[in-house]
Amino acid sequence: MIKNGLLKEHVVWRRECIMKQENQDDNYLFMGNITRKLMKVRAPLTSSLLLVKGDVTVPDLKDQSCGGIVTRVAYIKTHKTGSTTVGHIMNRFGYLRNLSFVLNKRRWNSHLVYKLITRDSPRNDFLKPLRVKEGDYARYKYDMITVHIRYNREVMESFMKPNTRYITVIRDPGMQFESAFVHFQFDDAFPFLIKHRLLSANVDDRLKEWFRHPKDYLKRLKELSWEGVKGLRYFYAKNNQIYDLGLNTEYHTDTGKVMEYISKLDKELDFVLITEYLEESLLVLKKQFCWNLEDILFISKNQRSEKAKSATISEYMLHKIRAWNAVDLQLYQHFNATLWKKVRLYGEDFQRDLQQFLIYLAKNSLFFVDDELSSPDILMRPVKIQYVKFHSYFLAIAVFYISANRLKKIISQRIKQENQDDNYLFMGNMTTKLMKVPAPLTSSPLLIKDDVTLSDLQDQSCTGIVSRVAYIKTHKTGSTTVGHIMNRFGYLRNLSFVLNKRQWNGHLVYKQITRDSPRNDFLKPLTVKAGDYAHYKYDMITVHIRYNREVMKSFMKPNTQYITVIRDPGMQFESAFVHFQFDDAFPFLIKHRLLSASVGDRLKEWFRHPNDYWKRLKELSWEGAKGLRYFYAKNNQIYDLGLNTEYHADTGKVMEYISILDQELDFVLITEYLEESLLVLKKQFCWNLEDILFISKNQRSEKAKSVTISEYMLHKIRAWNAIDLQLYQHFNATLWKKVRLYGEDFQRDLQQFRERLLDVFNNCTNGQYFKRQGRHFQNVNYKPIKNSGEFCRLIAESKASLMSRVRKRQLTDKSH
């Protein structure tokens, strides 16, 4: 934390660092929850944005078409969703405008979640509104509510002034449940000996124990107390978000009731923010509520430490968690889709406004907290204000890192001051007034009934199966898992693959191929005579190759479908950094010193001189190819998809190329939503469910995946790979559009797919083995169960084993 006497020097130093970084690194900034490249679309910067003179105001990005600012907000604060950060924004908004809050007089944090309130609840249990006489209960009407409370529209309306807007925030239930599991200590439900044995275990191991007997442990929580309330955690431990939003647990197994209630929430709630897209959510909220940009600025609150957030949760465990919280998953997908619909309605200025928003988030964050600060609960104290003259608003951001307890005290003090002095003033000179519910779960939601067949889920409307696929295999995106699905599909149907004869794995990424490349460099297609090059046309390509439609078309049979997979560049770059050993670019002494360091420390070194190290990779070889890693070390995904690096700085060219890809590619899978992607692909390609089943391939070990990358570092990575971020955002939105077009059966089909995945994993694999990959980690592979049948063998065996089968068949084919 910054020492008081050094604050002024620190602020000046940090400002100089920003200016220097902007000049060196092509105008990218790092802070904010999801950082993007600033594509030279900047807000007008003053000579000193944060050392603000008294007469300088924050640029006003309020929508000029607004008819009136919204100053009455009922915020339903859900649990473990980032809701404290959003609540802080609402608290600050109301405080600076002297608004009245609904606050429980009897609890230190004013929460109402423990209190069963009705329309007739005694008003003397609540702090009186501002400018209302104590005891005049008929006038106890409020502007805002921002504390934990279960949603009940009728009850809340009885407390709120007319024309109040109702909002909330929800989160991917896979991550929300893990956070709740740790925070609310669900493992209290374990038997004493088991709990004692797992006392020092990681969260994944404790979750495994939970899911051995989930229903038993859930019932056990009914008998246990939390903060003096018996059984409270029972409601937090399954589908907690929709419970917070008012749907009682007895209705959670009634699919019709769930759908009806989500539809009801859609009509009643004025806005639902999405934790994973908080900046986007806040920007749309700002426009809808006619707020100013300063109203939505924030520094994240109540976060766990980086060490705590780095808990390793396997994909397998996330499947279980999402299935367990299936109703929350449906809620999340519905309102996530709603958010992106609102983004489209926002207009063409959305990206510009978003980048301006991120600039302010970045620069405020840099000056108010130390980016390296880490403590068990990340409580960031505000800087000492007497040393620097900040604009009153920026001051408020720093000073208003307050708890609900402090807010309650402040409001109590205001009430006292009202009684003493009608002409009081407070800080600030503000002149403005203010995805996924499956079918009903069986008694064992993760097991599958024996009478369900694999072909039951084929789309009955299909007219013809797609059997010609060109799969552009990108790097470090989970592409080996998808490639294995494609290889198995083609192998079982005797299809012909484009394979490099000179490379053991068939890859073409090292080979500059053109339409006229000699066909004798490739394995001949099945049923074609060797040397009959005019007939060297193929059904599938599944190896690493740079996308070039004209070249690939010259190899493929007619009516081929072109697909690929992309990944959040924050995680993709970290994986590539380790796999391709970008730290080879470091000077010898630095590389030697960091040889045993964490990936986080090595990444810090990379970003001290990113352009220098990147250029250095041009001179180094990888698997015999000089300079190859240069292309992997910045915006690698869009490079794999065909856009040369010389165009990456041209915003117009980038947007044009993404538009070309949108037209040319038939499907783009998203790594973070692989099951959803595959399910939509299955329907689009008229495949069967067994065609898309998989066991993850080429994964790093859990130990290697558990590396701690700070949020600050992820911001830097995403800014460095800003073009990939644009690519990712575009096709992520495209995927969810296709999900909506899939139809009402999507959630049911997704649940059946996930159940099958678990069934296959349990019945086809028998332990793991590891293969070293570079200096820093090992890859995990799974052993097929002996005598489990051809399907299990093919789905469980390694990528190399299946590729050998494909290659051997084509190499030894004598038919013509």
N, C-alpha and C positions, 0 to 999 in steps of 0.2 A: 504494500500500500504506500502511496505517496506521502512523504513526510511533509508536515505543514510548511516548514521554512523553505522547502524546495519546490513547492507547487508552481509558483510563477515560472521558474526556470524550466520545470518539467513540461508545462503547457507550451511554452515557446519552442522547446526542443521537439516535442511531438508534432507541432505544426510544421516545423522545418523538415522533419522526417517525411511527413505526408507530401509536402511540395516536392521534395527530392524524389520520392517514390513515383509520384505522378509523372515527373519528367523522364524517369528511367524506364518505367514499365508500362508505357502505352495506356496511361489513364485508367488503371484499374484500382479499385478499392476493395477492402476485404470485409469490414465488419457488417453486421446485420445477420439475421438468421439464415437467409439464403442469398449469397452475394452473386451478382452477375457482373459481367464485363460492362463497363459503362459506355461502350459503343459511341463515344464522343457526343452523347446526348446529355448535356449537363444542365443543372439548374444554374442560373446566373450567380456566380460566386463573387462575393465582395472581396476586398483586399484582405479581410480577416473575418472569416465566417464565424469563428467561435470566440475570438477575443473581440466581442461585439461592443461597439460604442453605444451609448445610451440612445442615440437617435436612429439606430439601424434596426429594422424589423425583419422578422423571418419572412421570406417570400411567401406570398399568400396563394396557395394552389386551390383555394376553395372553388368549387364548380360555379361558374358565373351564371348558370341557368337556375340556381337554387332559388326557391321561393321563400324558404325560411329554415333556420337552423333547428335541428332536433335537440331539445334540452331535457327531455324526459325519457329516461332509459331504465328498463327493468332487465338487468343482466343476470341470467340464471347461471351461476357459477358451478360448473361441473367439477368432478374430482379427477386430479392427475391428468389434466389435459392442457397444461400451460395456462390454466384459467387465472392464476395469480397475476401473470403478466398483463392479460387483458383487463382483469379487475383493476389493476394499478392505473391503466390508461383511463378507465371510467372514473376512478376515484379522483385522479388529478383533474380531469375534465370538470367534474362537479364541484370540486373544491375551489378551483380558480373562478368559478362563476357563482359561488355562494349558493349552491343548490342544496336541497334537503335530502338526506339519505334515510332509508328504513334501517334502523340499527337496534339490535336486541340489547336492552339496558342491563340484562342479567348475565350476559356472557362477555368475557374479556375481548373476544374477537368479533363479537356482534353477530356471529353466524346464527341462522335460523333453521339449519338442517336438523338440529336436535329437538327443535320445538315444533310441536304439531299445531300450526296456526290455522285459524279459520277466519271467515269474514267477521265473526263476533269475538275474536280474541281481544282481551282487555288492552286498550291502547296505552295504559300506563306501564306496560311491559316494554314500551319502545321509547327511544329518545324522541322528544317533541320535534316537529319541523322548525326550521328557522322562521322567524317573524310570526310565530304563532304563540299565543299565551299558553303557559303550562296548564294542563288540565282541560283545555278547550278541545276535547276529543273529537267533536264533530268536524273540526278543521284539521285533524291529523291526516293530511294528505301529502304525499312525498313526490319529489322529482326523480329520485334514483334509488335503485336497490342494486348492490354489487357484492353481497355476501352469499355464502352457500345457503341455498334454499331449494326445496323440491318445487318443480314447476306445477302450479295450479292456477290457471288463468283467472278463474272466478275470485279466488282468495286474493291474488296479487292485485287485481283491479280494484279491490275494496281498499287497498292501501295507496294506490298510485293516483296521481292527477290524471285528468283526461288526456287523450292523445299520446299516451306513453308508448314507446317502441320496445318490443320484446326481442332480446338477442341472447345468444349463448355461443359456446365454443365446444367442438368435439374433436376427437383424435382417433387415429387408427387404433382399434381395440387391441391389436397385437402388442403395441408398445404401451398403451394405457394400462392394460392389465398387469404387465410386468412391473410398471411403476407403482401401481396400487398394491401389488403383492408384497413389494419391499416396504413401502411406506406404512401400510396398515398391518404388516406382520401376520399375513394369513397363515404362516407356518406355526402360529400359536395353536392351531387346530391339530397339529401332529401329536401322536402319542409321545410321552415324555422321553423315552429312550431314543426314538427316531429324531425328535427335535434336538436332543443333546448331541447325537451323532452328527447332525448336519449343521451344527451351530456355526462352524467356520467354513462351511461349504459355499460354493458359488451359487448364484441365483438360479442357474440352469439346473443344477442338481436338486435344489429345493423344489423347483417347479416340476421336475420329473417325479418327485415323491408326491406332490399334490395331485398329479394326473394319474397316479396309480389308483387312487380312491377319491376322485374329485367330489362325487356326491356325498360321500361320508364326511369329508372334511368341510364341505359347504354347510351341511347340517350341524356339524360341531360348532361352527361359528355362531349359530343361533343361540348357543348357550353361553358364549363368552362375551365379555364387556369390552368396550373401547371408549376411553375417556368418560367412564361412568355410565355408558348407555349399553344395556344388554342387547346383543343380537345385531348391533348396527352393521358390523362387518359382513354379515350375511348378505346384505343388499349391495355391498361394494364388490363382492367376489364373483359376480356373474352378471353380465349385461348391466353394469352399473350406470352407464351413460343414459340409456333410455329410462332407467329407473329414476335418475336425477331429473329427467325431463317429464316425469309424471306417470309412466306406465307401470302399474303394480306387477310384481313378479308372477302372480297367478295367471297373467295373460301372456307371458313370454313364450309359451309353447303353442299358442293359438296363432297360426300364420295369418289368418284373416284379420284377427284383432290387431296384430302387429302392423300389417299393411295399412289398416284403417287408421291406426294411431299416428303412424309416420305421415300419412296424408293430412291428418288433423294438424300435426305440428307444422307441416309445410304451409298451411293456410294461416296459422296463428302467429308463428314466429316471423318477425320482420327481417331478421338476418341471423345466419348461422356461420360463424367463423370456423375455419379448418386449421388445426394446429400445424400440420405439415406445410401449409401455405399461408402462414400468418400475415406476411407482408401483403400478399395479394388480397387476402380477406380484408385487411384494414383499409387498403386503398379503395376498394369497392364500397366499404362501409362509409368511409369519408365522403365519397361522392353522394351516396344515398342519403346520408344524414346532413349534408351541406356543412360539414365541418371543415376546418382548416388543416393544413399539413401538420402544424405543430400539435394539434389535438391527438394525433395518432403516433407520434414519436414515442419510442420506448427503449428501455434496457431490460433484458429478460430478468425475471424475478423468480425467486424460490426454486432455482435450478439445483439439481444434484451436482456434486463435484464431478470433474472429468473422470476420476478414478471410479466413482460409483456408476456413472453413465456408461462406462466401458464394459459393463457386465456382458458376458457372452451368452446370447440366446441363439440357439441353433435354429435353422429354418424349420426343421422337424418340430421343434417346440413351438415356434410361431404358428405353424399349422394347427397344432392342438389348441393353443390359446384362442385363435380366431374362431375355431369350431365351437369352443366352449362359450364364447361371447358372440354367437352367431347373430343374435338380434341387434346388438351394437354394430356389428359389421354391416348389416343392412341399413341401419340408420346412417352410418358413416358414408356409405357409397351413395345413398340418396342425396345427402346434402353436399357431398363433394362434387357430384355432378351439377347440383344447383349453383354452387359457387362458380364453376366454369361457364355456365350459361350466363351468369351475371357479368363475368369478365368479358364475354363476347358482346354483351349489350352495352358495356361501358363505352366502347367506341375505339377508334383508331389511336387515340392518345394514351391508351393504357400502358404500353411499354415505356413510353417517354416518362409518364408520371411515376411509374414504378421505379425507374432508374433514378429519378430525382429524389424519391422517397428514400431509396437505399443510400444515396449520397449523404443525406442528413442523418440517417441512422448510423452510418459509418463514422462520420466525423464527430457526432455527439458521443458515441461509444468510446472513441479513442481518447476523448478528453475527460471523461468522467470515471472510467475504471481502468485499472492496470490490466492490459491484455494477458499478462502471465499470472494474474491472481488466481489462486485456487485454495479453497478452504472447504471443510466438510459440508457446509451448506451454502456456499457462495453468497454470503451476505456482504454486498459491496457498499461500504460507507461512502456517502457523498464527499466530494472534495471540500476543503475549508473555504468558504465563499469569500472571506474577507480579503483574500490576497489578489483576486482577479475580479474585474468588473464585467460580469456576464450580463447579457440581456436577460430580463426578468424571466422569460419563458425557459431559456436554457438552464437558468438557475433552478427553476421549478423541477426540471427533469432530474437534476442531481439531488436536490433536497428531498424530493418526494419519493425516495426509496423508503417507504413507510409501511409498517404493519397495520393490520386492521385495528389493532389495539391503539396505535398512535392516532389513526384516523378518528376513532371514537373519542379519544381524549381531546383532539383538536376541535371536533364539533361541540363537545361539551363545553370547552373553553369559549367557543363562539357564542353559545347560548348565554353563558354567564356575561360575556362582554356586551351582548345585546341589551341585557338588563341594566348594565352600567352606562353604556354609551351608545346612542343610536347612530353615531357618525364614525363607526370604526372602519378602518381600511385594512386589507390584507395584501399579501404579496401578489405582484402582477398588476399590470395596468391594462388588462383585457377590456376592450371597449365593446366587443361583440358579446351578445348573449350567447350568454353562451353561444354398398358395394356389395350389402352382401349377405343377406340372411339366407341360409340354406333352408331346405324343407324342414318340417318339424323333426327334432332330433329324437332318435330312439333312446332306449335306456342306456345304450352305450354309443355315444355320438361318433366315436372314432373307429368303430368296428362295422363291418359290412355284412349284410345278410347273404347267405350262400346262394339264394335264388335270383340274385341280380346278375345279369350277364353283361359282358363288356360291350356288346354291340347294341345294348338297349338305348344308348344315348346318341346314336347316330341321327343326324337331322333327317326327319322323314321327308322334308321338302327337297332334298338334294336330287339333282338330276344326273350328276356325273362327278366321280371322285377326281381330285387333282393329283396327278402322279408325276408331274414334271415341275421340279422345284429348283431354283437357283438360290442357294442360301449364302449370303455374304457374311462370312464368319469374322466378326470384329474381335478386337483384342481385349481380354480381361473384362468381359461383360457377362460371364456365364455362358459364353458361346459354345463351349465344349459340350455342355449339357444339352443345349438345343441341337447341336450338330449330331450328337449321339442319337437323338430322336429321329432326325432325318436319315442318318445312316441305317438305322434299324428298319425304318419304313421302306427304304429302297432295297435293302438286302432281302427282306422277306418277300418282296415282289419282283425280284430278279431284274432290277433296274440298272441302267448303265450310268456310271459316275465319271465326271471329268477328273482325272488323276494324273499328276506329274510323274512320268516314268522315272525321272532321275532323283526324285525325293522320296524317302521311305514313307513319309506321312502324306504324300500326295499334294502338299501345299504349293500354291502358286504365288505366294506373296513375294518370294525372292526372284521371281521370274517375270521379266517384262514381256507380257504376251500381247499380241495384236491379232487382228482378224487373219493375218497372213502367217502367223506363227506355224512352223513346221509341225504337222500333226503326228509325225513319228516321235515327238517328245512326249506324247500322251498315250496312256493305255487305250487300246482300242475298245469301242463299245461292244457289249455282248451281241452275239448273232451277226456281227459284221466281220467280213474277211480282213485279216491283217493287211495293211497297205492300201486298202480301198478308202483312201482319205476323203473322197467326196461324200462318203456315207458316215464319216465320223461325227455323228450327232448324238447328243447325250440327253438322258432324262434328268440327271441331278448333278449339282455341284454343292459340296458341303465343306470344302477346305478353305483355309485362309487365302483370300484373293481380294485385291482392290476392285471396287465396283467400277465398271465401265460398261454401260448398257450395250453399246455397239459391238464391243469385243465379245462379251458374254453371249450375246444373241447369236453370234457366228458359230458358237459351239453347241448351243442348246436346240432341242427340237421345238417345233412351233407350240404356241400356247403355254409356254413355261411361265410359272408364277415366281416373282422375285421377292424375297423376304430377307430380313436381318433382325438383329437384336441390339439394343443400346441400353446404357446404364447411366445412373446418376454420376456425372463426371467427378464429383467429390470422392466417391468410393472407387471409381474405375482408375483414376490416376494413382491413388495410393497403392492399389493392387499392381498396377503397371510399374510403379516406382520400385517396388520390392522385386517383382518377377524379372524385370529387364535390367535391374541393378544400375539405375541411373546415377547412383553415387560413384560409379566408375569415373565420372567426370570431375570428381573432387580432386584437388591436389593431393599428392601422396600422403603427406603428414596428416592432413585433415581426415582423409579416408581411413588411415591407420588408426587415428584417435577414435573415430566413430564406428570402428569395425564391430564392436559389441553393443553399440548404442541402440536405443529404441528407434523404431521407424519415425516416431514423432521428432526426435532430435535430428535425425538425418534429413527429414523434410525441412526443418528449420534452417539447416545449413544450405539446402538447395535454394530456399527462398531469400537467402541473404544476397545471392548473386544469380538469380534464375536465368537471365539472358546469357550470361557468361557460360554457365554450366550447360545450358541448352546448346549453344554453339559448339562447345567442346565435344558433345556427342557426335557431331558431324565427322569428326576425325577418328572416332573409335569404331571398332567392328563389333558385330554381334552375329554369332554363328556364321562367320565368314563373310558377312555383308557389311561393308563400310558405310557408316552414317545412318544405318537403318533406325537406330534408336532415336535419332533426331526427330523422326516423324511420329514416334510413339510418345514423345515427352511433352507434347502440347497439342491439344485438340485432335487427339489421335482418332476418335470415332468418326468425325466428319472427313478426316483424311482417308480412313479405310473405305468410306463411302464415296470417295472419288474427288473431293475438292482439294486441289493442291494448296500447299501452305502459302504461296505468294498471294492468294486471294483472301486469306483469313482476316486481313486488316480492312478489307473493303466491305463495309456493312451492306451495301446494296447487292453486291455479288453473293454474299452469304445468304441473305434473305431469298434472293432469286434461286440459289442452288437448293435451299431447303424446300422451296416450292416445287422445283423439278423432281426432287426425291419423293415428295408427297404424291406427285402424279405418276411416277414410274414404279415405285415400290408397291407391291400388292399388300404387304403386311409388314409392320414393324413391331416386334415384341419388346416389352419393357422388362428388364431384369427384376426390378423391385416388385413387379406384378406378373410374375411368370405364369402362375396358374391361370390367372384371368386372361392373359395373352393367348395361352395355348388353347383355352376353351373357345375363345372367339375364332382362333385360327381353325380349329377343328370344324366348327360350323361353316366357316367360309370355304374351306377346302373339302367339305363333305367327307371328312375322315371319321373313323370310329374312335371311341374312347381309348381303346388299347393302343392306338397309334400315337397318343400324346402322353402316355404314362412314362415316368422317368424316375431315375435315381440320380441325384446330382453327381456330376463328374468333375474331376480336376480341381476339387476344392482344396483350399489350404486347411491345415489342421485347426482345431478349435483354438489351440494355443496361439497359432500364428494369426488367426482372425481376431483375437482379442486385443490386438495392439491398440493403445489409446491414442486416438487422434483428436486433439482439442477442436472445439467449434471454431476457434480462431483460425486454426490451420485449415480446416475444411473450407472456410471462407476464402482463404488465399488460393487453395486448390481450384475452387470453382471459378474464381476470378481469372486465374491463369488459363483455364480451359473454358473461357466464356462462350466460344462458338459452339463447343460441344453442349454447353448448357442450353443455348438457344435450340439446338437440334433436339435435345432431350425434352424440353418443355413442349415443343411443337408436337412431337409424336406421342408423348404421354397424354396430351389433351386429345389427340386423335384416337388413341386406344379407348378412352372413356366414352367418346362419342360412339364408337363401335359397340361398346358394352351396352349402351342405351338402346341401340338399334337391334341388339340380339333378341330382346323380347323379355316377357315376364318370367320365363323359365330360367333365366340366367342364374339366379341365386340357388335354385334347386339343383341345377346341373353342376354348379361350382362345388356345392357341398358333396355331391356324389363323386365328383372328380377327386376332391381332397380325401375322401374316405378311401377311395381306390388307391391313391398314392401311399397312404399309410399301410393299407393292406399289402401292397406290393413290397414296400420296404420291409415289413415284418416277415413276410413269407418267402422273399427271394434273396435276402442277404444274411450272411453269417460272419460277422466281424469285419474288421478293417485291416488294411495294410497301408504302409506309407512309402512314398517315393520322394527322395530329396529333389528339391527344385531350387537351384541357385544356392547362394550363401545363407539365406535367412529363413527359409521355411521348407516344409514338406507338403506334398499333395496327398490327399486321402483318397483311397480307392476302397471299394467294397468287394468282399468275396461272395460269389454266388453260393447258395446252398447246394450241396451235391445232390444229384438226381432230382432236381426240382423242375426239370423240363426245359425245352428250348427257349420259351418265352422268358422265363426267369433268368436263364443264362445270358441271353442277349441283353436284357435290360440292366443286369447287375454288373456285367463284365466291363473292363476298362475300355477307354476310347481306343487304345492301341490294339487291343485284342479284336474288337469289332472291325476296326479299319483293316486289320490284317485279313480278316475273312472276306471283306469287300474286295480288297486288292487281289487276293489270291484267286478268287472266282474270275475276275476280269482278266487277270494275267494268264490263267490256264485255259480260258475258254477257247475251244477249237471249232466251235460252230461257225458256219457261214452260209 
